[in-house]
């Protein structure tokens, strides 16, 4: 009976539930209660802190000189970040800093400090309330290393795109330095690095399971997800002189507590520390037996009865008072499950010491965690770290409640300078020269219209961080920001580069019923198909597009965010609007693969949905008189991908005339479901069991050689990959794909190469041979040399396939002529998620 919990009040004896009731699973819906669903306090409902009298800063200060100009003697809160400070709503430190400033707090910024000593962390003096620490907009390890664990030479969040300006595991290092600088100042950690490492997690770079970052960092509090609600509540409580140890009830936070904490009295604990057994279940008592007979039936004597015979009362163990079992009423939902009060229930995960050495329990813990991500029904989670007297529990409160449209408008309408801090300007006072920050340049003329994603892609961490409930801004707020860009941002040429977010087309889309949404525990609203309760109306988005492009001074509105095409095909009106007015020649989409095996592990739709969208895209492009191309992205070496799957994908690519330049190999980010597959070899989507006949095992692509092979299949057209592919195809029994005909995947001949190739993105290029290397030999007479030009394939006059005749899956056909892009890349682009 896998994944079966037992509910019991913490610190009291187990409640003897009937055996039938124990059949409840973690997947069972959890009914909400009034207290848990009470309307949260709005961000604008707090009484401003007294320091609001200082007004708004043009930029949050990064030096004592700036503080003096503002008239500050100290900062109330200091934010430490691994990114350069850009005062823009796409940068986390700016959003949190401006949100706290709106509450009346004086907020300072320490950006990319020298972490070799604590001196840089004393630059703004001692904060009155707390340090807020974040690694930046990216996990510091992902920012620093490639999927092949190679050090990156660049950093898009640093002036001049210079790498190495932040330490590995920046949250740990910065927290340590903050504690050294001022030992008595609380430290609150947050950002995506803290969010994705809030429990024991597999760390790809060290290839082991690490403890919760809260344990390693020794911070006082962890804030996960979009943190506006939590950080505002924490700041006001600390300003009211509440000790940080008392802040244990704020949603979206995690903290450490002792296992015997008296505050746990009255909590129900769901024991989910094992997979194949439900946990300890007390034997049902026979109501017809006397107390003495019950004790005798259990092989013991009744101390009370024995004492009564002796005329005495039984002593309590260790001199303690006898513990009274207070039976709380539990509610039965039909015949499936019993429930406990959600706001007083905590789920116990397997301890760190268990999951670090037991892959089955690791996969199980990941599964349970993802079942508790809906703010409407999620319960608190606890995980033990340490043993004996050093044991501590990492306690994770339920996720934060989504911001309302009014609160989203409040956050995005704050007085951002929409520019990097002046200290990063070059000699000309500009940010466009040698000190340019690439991440700022990318979003300089873009507008974020929403948050969250209900796609549930297993390789992506958006759901774990931002949640799957869409939080949308109002149309008026978006239009105001476009006008502000037009009127205030230097260099604006009339083109808005993006109106989007995590995805381009989830604006104002959500569940038709708030009650169903609050009770739902599905990891995705669009897999394996679009949920019947999901509203897929793109009307509000189309209306906003039309209003935005009609603004004075706006020449074009482009869509740069990744498009969820399985949603788009539900609205032909939206696709027509998008293709006719908002595509700049190329549109990025991410089918990720063509084969059912890996797609089922990714929770992505089948390639047939891509074909439907492609047909609509081409139809509306032709009607608009435009020649436009789709740029599909694919992942190599994803868990569940066989060598044959990659071979079939390569055949599909050649059949459709695609030559991918930018290729992404699967990157196991902390806490993602696909990362749990990669580490454990189990599929958490199917349930976890130690029984080999149950659950699902996953083919894991590990080892540099096999990962290189999968990447080579995506770049089948690169001569450097042909020797590797020839050997692999022979081993797979598919030597029929090797030949010089148009129906073959790779040729038999081999041009002379130096092993290098030049990518549109410098960091993706393979360097040329070093000086002193052996010179390339002269090509053998008769060999054909090829060069990838990045242009659509020429019409070679080949005979098209006969209508209605299916092409064999094992033999690629000639690339289709006229209009197929030969390069699935866009210079400087990043893969959408």
Order of alpha helices (4+ residues) and beta strands (2+ residues): beta-alpha-beta-beta-alpha-beta-beta-alpha-alpha-beta-alpha-beta-beta-alpha-beta-alpha-beta-beta-alpha-alpha-beta-beta-beta-alpha-alpha-beta-beta-alpha-beta-alpha-beta-beta-alpha-beta-alpha-beta-beta-alpha-alpha-beta-alpha-alpha-beta-alpha-alpha-beta-alpha-beta-alpha-alpha-alpha
